[in-house]
């Protein structure tokens, strides 16, 4: 029987103080913590020596499998004319260096707000940016995980254009629901292509709540999830972090095999 997926908490949704976020995540029962590289209103970047020491200290308290570069949403990953944003390329270079030094398994690259792949030019530039960061992974086991509100077909087309074995696509329940898409259908299509990151993100959409306890087990099974990230905003509602972790843990718990129905002897 496969072990139940780990449940992770997102530092950027808890506190810009990485040590404080780790304490909160541990108190709520999280198995892992995903860290943010920082920048702008997201706290000091990991290029800052004090921030770096805090990140290293966190990795000694609980596992950190992912480094997210959410500042890309503030500056934009690509330009409309179809080329990567040089500032984003530089940011990714620094983040990749930090990811390798921290020993994380995944560098998370989001595509929202100013990085939203809403047109052909931005998508072409996004492909080039992702191809560039993946090209730097030779000799490493690091994966690059790309997340956007694109549907399965568009996401797969983008990933195939990048054409690198280190790239995976992220399933986020809230973002897919906001885009009018079905998370389970996304999981089926992308997992069948072998490009789904086995780390499902679970959060509310703008008009929906996170998948119910009845829906989530099927999503986790279909996605082959090895971990689940709960990603609601816990900065002002820390009690909900514990509730979301408990919900995902119940949904991910191995279920006993169903008994065959009893049949009367002939």
Beta strands, then each sheet from edge to edge (+ up, - down):
strand 1: 6-10
strand 2: 32-36
strand 3: 66-68
strand 4: 106-111
strand 5: 143-148
strand 6: 167-169
strand 7: 199-202
strand 8: 227-230
sheet 1: 6+ 5+ 4+ 3+ 2+ 1+ 8+ 7+
end
